[in-house]
Amino acid sequence: MTLQNIDNPFKSLKFRYLVLRFLLLSLIIGFLLNFLAANGGLKLNPQDSLITIYISLFVLVCLWTLKDFGRLRAKLKYVVGDFPTNYNWLRLAWLVPLAIIFSISAFFVLFYLVSLAAPSFVEQLLRNVANSPSVESSNSFASNLLVSLAFCIVAPITEEFIFRGVILQRWATKWGIRAGLLSSSLLFGFLHPQNPIGLTLLGIILGALYIKTHSLIVPITFHALNNIIAVLPQLLPRTSTSTPALTLQTVQSSWWIGIILMAISLPLLLRFLWRNWPHKDTIIPYLNNAKKERRTV
C-alpha cells in the first residue's frame, strides 16, 4: 500500500479555522457563564470560572474537530494509533521528572534575565503565577476536584489531541516533519506564558515521542504524569513554615539554582532528542498508522 492511495486529511484541516473556533467558543462560553451568573443564580469563584471555561473550551474544540474528521472521512484511530508494544516507551519515564526539573530551571533563568531589564513586568508575571488555578486546602473539595480533573485528565487528552494530533500533523504536512514538530512546540510554549521555554521543550519531547511511537497514547501518558507530579505537592498539608510565594527578590537571588538544575537536566534531554529526532522524510503518524492497517488487511 503506497501513500498515494491514502487520503491525508491534514491537507484540508486549516490551522486558522482552529484559531477562529477557539475565539468564537471563548466568547460564547464567557457570555453564557456571565448570563447564568446574572440571571440563573450560578455562583463560581474566579478560579472555578477559569477552569470551567478551560474545560468547556478545549472539549468543544476537540468535538468540533472530530466533526471535521467525519466530513473529511478521516479516522480518529489513525491519529491515536495503537498501544505501542514494539517500543519500550515505559523505560523513558525518567523524561518526566527531568522535563519538570528543566521547566523549573528555565523559569528561574528566564525570569531572572527579564527582571534585569523589566522588574515590574516580572513582578506582575509572578503575581499571575501565584493567582493561577491550583489545589489549595482553603478551597472547597469540589473546586480542588475540578482543578485536578482539568490538569490531570482534560489537559493531557485535549491538548495532546490538538497540539500533537492535529497541529503538528497539519504543519508537518505543510512544511515537513521537523518544521511541524518545532513550530507546534513553539506554539505550545507560547500559549503557556508562565514558562514558555520549559513548555516548548516539553512540547518537542512529546512530539518526538508521538512521531517515534505513532501513538498519541504515549504523549498523553507523559503529559498526564507531568501534570500529576506538578499537582501532588499542592495536596500536601500546608504549615506556617511552608514555602511562600515567589517574589522578585527570590528570583534574582536564586538564579544560580536554575543554572544548576539546567546543567543537570538539559544534556540528558538533548541526548534523548538527538537519538529520537525524526528523519526529514519521516511520514506523519496518521499516514503511518493508515498504511500499517491497510497492509495487514
VMD Tcl script that draws the C-alpha trace (Angstrom):
set ca {
  {0.00 0.00 0.00}
  {1.56 3.29 -1.13}
  {0.99 6.68 0.44}
  {-0.55 7.91 -2.81}
  {-3.53 5.64 -2.09}
  {-4.11 7.10 1.38}
  {-6.02 10.35 1.83}
  {-4.30 12.83 4.12}
  {-6.97 14.90 5.91}
  {-4.32 17.30 7.22}
  {-4.06 18.81 3.77}
  {-7.53 20.26 4.38}
  {-7.60 20.89 8.16}
  {-6.65 24.57 8.35}
  {-4.99 25.98 11.47}
  {-6.75 29.33 11.06}
  {-10.12 27.62 11.42}
  {-8.92 26.13 14.70}
  {-7.97 29.59 15.96}
  {-11.33 31.04 14.92}
  {-13.13 28.27 16.76}
  {-11.17 28.96 19.94}
  {-12.05 32.66 19.73}
  {-15.72 32.07 18.92}
  {-16.24 29.45 21.61}
  {-14.40 31.59 24.18}
  {-16.86 34.42 23.57}
  {-19.89 32.11 23.70}
  {-18.79 30.31 26.88}
  {-17.86 33.56 28.61}
  {-21.22 35.09 27.66}
  {-23.15 32.04 28.92}
  {-21.34 31.98 32.26}
  {-21.94 35.71 32.77}
  {-25.59 35.28 31.80}
  {-26.07 32.38 34.20}
  {-24.31 34.28 36.97}
  {-26.54 37.32 36.46}
  {-29.85 35.57 35.80}
  {-29.56 31.94 36.78}
  {-28.03 32.18 40.21}
  {-24.79 30.50 39.16}
  {-22.07 31.30 41.67}
  {-18.50 30.50 40.73}
  {-15.34 31.95 42.21}
  {-12.74 33.28 39.73}
  {-10.72 30.05 39.79}
  {-13.74 27.82 39.15}
  {-14.90 30.12 36.36}
  {-11.50 29.97 34.67}
  {-11.28 26.19 34.94}
  {-14.87 25.77 33.71}
  {-14.09 27.92 30.67}
  {-10.88 25.94 30.00}
  {-12.56 22.54 30.19}
  {-15.56 23.62 28.10}
  {-13.40 25.35 25.50}
  {-10.93 22.54 24.88}
  {-13.54 19.78 24.93}
  {-15.79 21.65 22.48}
  {-12.89 22.44 20.13}
  {-11.93 18.76 20.12}
  {-15.51 17.73 19.37}
  {-15.75 20.31 16.58}
  {-12.52 18.98 15.09}
  {-13.86 15.44 15.25}
  {-16.84 16.66 13.25}
  {-14.34 17.78 10.60}
  {-12.87 14.28 10.68}
  {-16.27 12.91 9.73}
  {-16.62 15.40 6.87}
  {-13.15 14.54 5.56}
  {-13.58 10.81 6.20}
  {-10.57 10.90 8.50}
  {-10.23 8.20 11.12}
  {-9.56 9.05 14.75}
  {-7.89 5.67 15.26}
  {-5.15 6.67 12.81}
  {-4.48 9.78 14.91}
  {-4.49 7.92 18.22}
  {-2.70 4.83 16.96}
  {-2.31 1.51 18.73}
  {-0.91 0.92 22.17}
  {2.82 0.62 21.38}
  {4.09 -2.87 22.04}
  {7.24 -2.86 19.89}
  {8.79 0.17 21.61}
  {9.68 0.10 25.28}
  {8.48 3.64 25.92}
  {7.79 2.97 29.62}
  {11.56 2.90 30.14}
  {11.50 6.60 29.23}
  {9.56 7.54 32.36}
  {12.70 9.33 33.54}
  {11.91 12.02 30.97}
  {9.02 13.28 33.10}
  {10.99 14.36 36.22}
  {13.82 15.62 34.01}
  {11.38 17.75 32.00}
  {9.95 19.15 35.24}
  {13.45 19.94 36.53}
  {14.26 21.71 33.28}
  {10.98 23.65 33.43}
  {11.86 24.87 36.92}
  {15.35 25.84 35.80}
  {14.05 27.64 32.70}
  {11.54 29.51 34.86}
  {14.24 30.83 37.19}
  {16.76 31.66 34.46}
  {14.26 33.35 32.13}
  {12.57 35.39 34.85}
  {15.96 36.45 36.24}
  {17.18 37.67 32.86}
  {13.93 39.52 32.13}
  {13.94 41.05 35.61}
  {17.24 42.78 34.87}
  {15.53 44.87 32.21}
  {11.88 44.88 33.30}
  {11.48 44.12 37.02}
  {7.91 45.43 37.21}
  {6.89 43.12 34.34}
  {8.36 40.11 36.17}
  {6.59 41.11 39.39}
  {3.28 41.10 37.51}
  {4.06 37.68 36.00}
  {4.88 36.30 39.43}
  {1.57 37.61 40.74}
  {-0.16 35.86 37.85}
  {1.65 32.64 38.73}
  {0.59 32.96 42.37}
  {-3.03 33.57 41.34}
  {-3.20 30.79 38.74}
  {-5.61 27.91 39.45}
  {-4.24 25.44 41.96}
  {-5.22 22.88 44.57}
  {-5.41 24.59 47.97}
  {-6.56 23.39 51.38}
  {-8.61 26.59 51.67}
  {-10.60 25.68 48.55}
  {-13.71 23.52 48.60}
  {-13.45 19.84 47.72}
  {-15.44 20.47 44.53}
  {-13.07 23.27 43.49}
  {-9.96 21.15 44.07}
  {-11.57 18.22 42.24}
  {-12.33 20.47 39.26}
  {-8.73 21.73 39.09}
  {-7.34 18.19 39.40}
  {-9.69 16.97 36.67}
  {-8.62 19.80 34.36}
  {-4.88 19.39 34.95}
  {-4.56 15.61 35.13}
  {-7.20 14.35 32.68}
  {-8.68 17.05 30.44}
  {-5.42 18.88 29.66}
  {-3.37 15.79 28.70}
  {-6.08 14.38 26.43}
  {-7.36 17.55 24.75}
  {-4.04 19.40 24.45}
  {-2.25 16.37 23.02}
  {-5.06 15.79 20.53}
  {-4.98 19.43 19.42}
  {-1.23 20.19 19.51}
  {0.28 16.82 18.57}
  {-2.63 15.03 16.93}
  {-3.81 17.95 14.77}
  {-1.47 20.96 14.65}
  {1.81 19.01 14.45}
  {0.45 16.82 11.66}
  {-1.10 19.75 9.80}
  {2.14 21.76 9.85}
  {4.25 18.66 9.15}
  {2.10 18.02 6.07}
  {2.60 21.64 5.00}
  {6.26 22.25 5.90}
  {7.84 18.89 6.72}
  {8.04 16.75 9.84}
  {10.86 18.67 11.57}
  {9.33 22.09 10.96}
  {5.96 20.76 12.11}
  {7.47 19.42 15.32}
  {9.34 22.63 16.14}
  {6.59 25.08 15.18}
  {3.81 23.22 17.03}
  {6.04 23.00 20.12}
  {6.83 26.73 19.97}
  {3.10 27.44 19.83}
  {2.56 25.10 22.79}
  {5.18 27.01 24.78}
  {3.91 30.43 23.68}
  {0.43 29.58 24.95}
  {1.92 28.76 28.37}
  {3.43 32.22 29.04}
  {4.28 31.47 32.65}
  {7.05 29.12 31.46}
  {7.38 29.29 27.65}
  {10.89 27.79 27.37}
  {10.17 24.84 29.63}
  {6.87 24.05 27.91}
  {8.37 24.44 24.43}
  {10.97 21.78 25.21}
  {8.27 19.60 26.77}
  {6.26 20.00 23.56}
  {9.26 18.91 21.47}
  {9.73 15.83 23.66}
  {6.03 14.91 23.48}
  {6.00 15.43 19.72}
  {9.13 13.32 19.24}
  {7.53 10.52 21.26}
  {4.40 10.71 19.12}
  {6.36 10.57 15.89}
  {8.56 7.73 17.17}
  {5.76 5.51 18.54}
  {2.93 6.60 16.15}
  {0.69 6.51 19.23}
  {-0.97 9.52 20.85}
  {-1.36 7.39 23.98}
  {2.34 7.93 24.75}
  {2.41 11.77 24.87}
  {-0.97 11.76 26.66}
  {0.50 9.47 29.33}
  {3.67 11.54 29.71}
  {1.68 14.78 29.79}
  {-0.61 13.36 32.48}
  {2.34 12.17 34.58}
  {3.97 15.59 34.25}
  {0.82 17.34 35.49}
  {0.16 14.82 38.26}
  {3.67 15.32 39.63}
  {3.11 19.09 39.47}
  {-0.21 18.83 41.34}
  {0.86 16.33 44.03}
  {2.92 18.84 46.12}
  {-0.15 21.07 46.28}
  {-2.02 18.26 48.05}
  {0.50 18.13 50.90}
  {-0.57 19.74 54.19}
  {0.49 23.37 54.47}
  {2.19 24.64 57.62}
  {3.25 28.03 58.83}
  {6.76 27.26 57.57}
  {5.60 26.36 54.05}
  {7.48 27.98 51.20}
  {5.99 31.42 50.46}
  {5.01 32.62 47.02}
  {7.88 33.54 44.72}
  {8.94 37.16 44.77}
  {11.18 39.23 42.53}
  {13.87 39.16 45.21}
  {13.70 35.37 45.39}
  {14.10 35.03 41.63}
  {17.02 37.46 41.49}
  {18.84 35.81 44.37}
  {18.20 32.21 43.29}
  {19.17 32.35 39.61}
  {22.11 30.03 40.29}
  {19.67 27.26 41.28}
  {18.21 27.48 37.80}
  {21.68 27.16 36.24}
  {22.48 24.06 38.30}
  {19.15 22.39 37.53}
  {19.55 23.20 33.84}
  {23.05 21.74 33.79}
  {21.65 18.52 35.26}
  {18.58 18.12 33.06}
  {19.27 19.75 29.68}
  {22.14 17.48 28.49}
  {20.08 14.34 29.14}
  {17.00 15.76 27.43}
  {19.04 16.87 24.41}
  {20.64 13.42 24.26}
  {17.17 11.87 24.08}
  {16.12 14.27 21.32}
  {19.33 13.66 19.39}
  {18.65 9.91 19.39}
  {14.96 10.30 18.53}
  {15.00 13.26 16.17}
  {12.85 12.41 13.13}
  {14.41 11.98 9.73}
  {13.31 14.65 7.28}
  {11.45 12.03 5.23}
  {9.54 10.59 8.20}
  {5.81 10.43 7.50}
  {3.25 11.70 9.99}
  {1.77 9.18 12.46}
  {-1.67 9.34 10.78}
  {-0.31 8.12 7.43}
  {1.94 5.55 9.09}
  {-0.98 4.05 11.03}
  {-3.22 4.04 7.95}
  {-0.53 2.36 5.88}
  {0.14 -0.24 8.59}
  {-3.54 -1.16 8.92}
  {-4.15 -1.44 5.19}
  {-1.05 -3.58 4.83}
  {-2.46 -6.10 7.31}
  {-5.92 -6.23 5.72}
}
mol new
graphics top color blue
foreach p $ca { graphics top sphere $p radius 0.5 }
foreach p [lrange $ca 0 end-1] q [lrange $ca 1 end] { graphics top cylinder $p $q radius 0.2 }
display resetview
